[in-house]
Amino acid sequence: MKNIIFIFGTRPEIIKLAPVILELKKYPESYNVIICNTEQQKELSNQTLAYFGLKADINLDCMRENQSLSSVQARILTSLDKVFQENKIDATIVQGDTMTVLCGALTSFYHKIPVFHVEAGLRSYDIYEPFPEEVMRQMTSRVAALHFAPTGVNKEALLREDISEAKIHVVGNTVIDALFCLSDEVIENSKRFFEEKSIPIDDKLVLITAHRRENHGERIDRIIEAISYLAKKYDDHTFVIPVHPNPNVKNKIHERLGGFKNIHLLTPLDYPYLVYLMKNAKLILTDSGGIQEEAPSFACPTLVMRYETERKEGIDAGVSKLVGADYEKILEESEKILSSTKALTRLKAQNPYGDGTSSLKIEKIIREYLG
C-alpha cells in the first residue's frame, strides 16, 4: 500500500482534487489517502470538503489577516515540513497554481518524494498575469514527476519547456468530473436555497465573480462601474455576486453595489449553489479560472475579466471572451448578450476541457507509475 498525500488549501483545488481523492479511495488495498488542508481559504475549503463527504486528516491553519506572500509561503513551508517529517509519504498530489501548490511541491522535492501535478501546463507567459499564479505553476512543473495536462495545448507548453513527454499525460480537467457528482437531490436543495432568499432564477440571470489579486485597486473600480451601469440599464435582469471575503474586494462591492434592488450580494457560495447559478445563467462575468472551464458545460457565454488567460482553449473555441477590466469592453460584450434572449445566446461548441473521466485516467497512470 502506498501513502498518497493530497495537499490543497483553496476551494477550487478541492473541487478539482475531490474526484481524484474519491477515485483512489475506491482502492484501499492500494492507497492510503492522506488529506492535508493548509486552509489557505479556511472557511471555503472546509465547506467544500464537506459537500464531497470528505474531511481533512491534517489542518494547518496557515492564513493570517493581511499577510504578505512571503510570510504565507514561509508559514506553509514550515508547517508542511513537519507533516513530512511525521508521516511516511510515497507521493504528493497537488492541483493548479496556488501558494499551497508551490509549497507542497517544494516540500516534497526537499524530501525527495515524487510530485503529481493535476492541471499542469497552463501558461500565460506573463509572470504578472495572473499574479502570482503564473510563476507558481511554472516552478511546480520543474519538480513534478507526473504532469496531468487538461488539453493538448497544455502538453505542448510543457514540451516547449523541455519536460519529458513520458512524464506528460493529457487527461482532461477534473473540474468536469466534479460537475457530474451533483445528484438530483443536491440540485433541488440548491433551487430551494435561492427561493428562500427571494432571488429569481430565470432566463435573465447574470452571475458575476471577481476576486483575483491582479484585479485589486483601480481594476476592481472599473469592473464595479461597469456592473453598476449594466444593472441600471437592464433593471429587469437579476445580477448575483458571491462576494469574495478579501476586504480589498468585499468592501468596495458592498459600498457601491449594495443599494441596487436587482443586485444580490451573497457570501461565498457552497459549490452546488454556484454550479446551479452557472447552469441557469444567461451571462457570466468572471475572473475565475475554474468557471472558465465549467461554464461551457452549460452552454453559457462567459466574459473573462482578465487581460491574459492560461485557458486559451475556451477563447479559441469561442465559449469565452477576454474583456479584461476594460469598462467599455465589458459593456460592449455584455450588451450583446443581455439585449438578446437567452435561447439565442446559448453556445453551440462543446466544452474543450473534458468529458468527466479525468480521475479514472489519473488513477490508472498513478497505479502504473507506483508499480
ChimeraX attribute file (.defattr): number of C-alpha atoms within 10 A of each C-alpha:
attribute: neighborCount
match mode: 1-to-1
recipient: residues
	/A:1	11
	/A:2	17
	/A:3	16
	/A:4	20
	/A:5	25
	/A:6	23
	/A:7	25
	/A:8	29
	/A:9	27
	/A:10	21
	/A:11	22
	/A:12	23
	/A:13	24
	/A:14	27
	/A:15	24
	/A:16	24
	/A:17	26
	/A:18	25
	/A:19	25
	/A:20	23
	/A:21	22
	/A:22	15
	/A:23	15
	/A:24	23
	/A:25	14
	/A:26	10
	/A:27	13
	/A:28	11
	/A:29	10
	/A:30	15
	/A:31	17
	/A:32	17
	/A:33	19
	/A:34	18
	/A:35	19
	/A:36	20
	/A:37	26
	/A:38	28
	/A:39	23
	/A:40	22
	/A:41	19
	/A:42	18
	/A:43	12
	/A:44	21
	/A:45	23
	/A:46	20
	/A:47	17
	/A:48	23
	/A:49	18
	/A:50	12
	/A:51	16
	/A:52	18
	/A:53	9
	/A:54	16
	/A:55	16
	/A:56	19
	/A:57	11
	/A:58	14
	/A:59	16
	/A:60	18
	/A:61	16
	/A:62	22
	/A:63	18
	/A:64	11
	/A:65	7
	/A:66	10
	/A:67	10
	/A:68	9
	/A:69	10
	/A:70	9
	/A:71	13
	/A:72	19
	/A:73	18
	/A:74	12
	/A:75	17
	/A:76	23
	/A:77	22
	/A:78	14
	/A:79	18
	/A:80	21
	/A:81	17
	/A:82	11
	/A:83	16
	/A:84	16
	/A:85	10
	/A:86	9
	/A:87	11
	/A:88	13
	/A:89	20
	/A:90	18
	/A:91	19
	/A:92	23
	/A:93	24
	/A:94	29
	/A:95	27
	/A:96	24
	/A:97	24
	/A:98	22
	/A:99	24
	/A:100	28
	/A:101	24
	/A:102	26
	/A:103	27
	/A:104	27
	/A:105	30
	/A:106	22
	/A:107	23
	/A:108	23
	/A:109	16
	/A:110	10
	/A:111	13
	/A:112	12
	/A:113	20
	/A:114	18
	/A:115	25
	/A:116	25
	/A:117	26
	/A:118	29
	/A:119	26
	/A:120	30
	/A:121	29
	/A:122	23
	/A:123	23
	/A:124	18
	/A:125	15
	/A:126	13
	/A:127	14
	/A:128	13
	/A:129	20
	/A:130	23
	/A:131	14
	/A:132	17
	/A:133	21
	/A:134	20
	/A:135	21
	/A:136	20
	/A:137	24
	/A:138	20
	/A:139	16
	/A:140	26
	/A:141	22
	/A:142	14
	/A:143	20
	/A:144	26
	/A:145	20
	/A:146	23
	/A:147	29
	/A:148	28
	/A:149	25
	/A:150	25
	/A:151	22
	/A:152	15
	/A:153	17
	/A:154	24
	/A:155	21
	/A:156	16
	/A:157	17
	/A:158	24
	/A:159	15
	/A:160	9
	/A:161	12
	/A:162	10
	/A:163	18
	/A:164	13
	/A:165	12
	/A:166	9
	/A:167	15
	/A:168	22
	/A:169	21
	/A:170	20
	/A:171	25
	/A:172	25
	/A:173	27
	/A:174	29
	/A:175	28
	/A:176	25
	/A:177	23
	/A:178	23
	/A:179	18
	/A:180	12
	/A:181	14
	/A:182	16
	/A:183	11
	/A:184	9
	/A:185	9
	/A:186	15
	/A:187	15
	/A:188	11
	/A:189	15
	/A:190	19
	/A:191	18
	/A:192	12
	/A:193	13
	/A:194	15
	/A:195	12
	/A:196	8
	/A:197	10
	/A:198	10
	/A:199	17
	/A:200	16
	/A:201	18
	/A:202	14
	/A:203	15
	/A:204	18
	/A:205	23
	/A:206	24
	/A:207	21
	/A:208	23
	/A:209	19
	/A:210	24
	/A:211	19
	/A:212	20
	/A:213	16
	/A:214	17
	/A:215	24
	/A:216	14
	/A:217	12
	/A:218	11
	/A:219	17
	/A:220	22
	/A:221	17
	/A:222	17
	/A:223	21
	/A:224	20
	/A:225	17
	/A:226	19
	/A:227	20
	/A:228	15
	/A:229	13
	/A:230	18
	/A:231	20
	/A:232	14
	/A:233	12
	/A:234	15
	/A:235	14
	/A:236	11
	/A:237	21
	/A:238	23
	/A:239	26
	/A:240	22
	/A:241	22
	/A:242	18
	/A:243	22
	/A:244	20
	/A:245	14
	/A:246	14
	/A:247	12
	/A:248	16
	/A:249	21
	/A:250	17
	/A:251	13
	/A:252	15
	/A:253	21
	/A:254	13
	/A:255	9
	/A:256	13
	/A:257	19
	/A:258	13
	/A:259	11
	/A:260	14
	/A:261	12
	/A:262	19
	/A:263	21
	/A:264	20
	/A:265	19
	/A:266	13
	/A:267	12
	/A:268	16
	/A:269	16
	/A:270	16
	/A:271	21
	/A:272	20
	/A:273	18
	/A:274	15
	/A:275	20
	/A:276	19
	/A:277	21
	/A:278	25
	/A:279	16
	/A:280	19
	/A:281	27
	/A:282	27
	/A:283	26
	/A:284	25
	/A:285	25
	/A:286	24
	/A:287	27
	/A:288	18
	/A:289	16
	/A:290	17
	/A:291	20
	/A:292	27
	/A:293	23
	/A:294	22
	/A:295	25
	/A:296	26
	/A:297	21
	/A:298	16
	/A:299	22
	/A:300	23
	/A:301	24
	/A:302	33
	/A:303	24
	/A:304	26
	/A:305	27
	/A:306	23
	/A:307	16
	/A:308	18
	/A:309	25
	/A:310	18
	/A:311	22
	/A:312	20
	/A:313	20
	/A:314	22
	/A:315	18
	/A:316	11
	/A:317	15
	/A:318	16
	/A:319	25
	/A:320	24
	/A:321	21
	/A:322	21
	/A:323	24
	/A:324	20
	/A:325	22
	/A:326	17
	/A:327	18
	/A:328	12
	/A:329	16
	/A:330	22
	/A:331	18
	/A:332	12
	/A:333	15
	/A:334	22
	/A:335	14
	/A:336	10
	/A:337	17
	/A:338	20
	/A:339	10
	/A:340	11
	/A:341	12
	/A:342	19
	/A:343	9
	/A:344	8
	/A:345	17
	/A:346	17
	/A:347	19
	/A:348	12
	/A:349	13
	/A:350	16
	/A:351	20
	/A:352	21
	/A:353	22
	/A:354	20
	/A:355	17
	/A:356	19
	/A:357	17
	/A:358	24
	/A:359	27
	/A:360	16
	/A:361	16
	/A:362	23
	/A:363	16
	/A:364	11
	/A:365	16
	/A:366	14
	/A:367	13
	/A:368	8
	/A:369	11
	/A:370	11
	/A:371	7
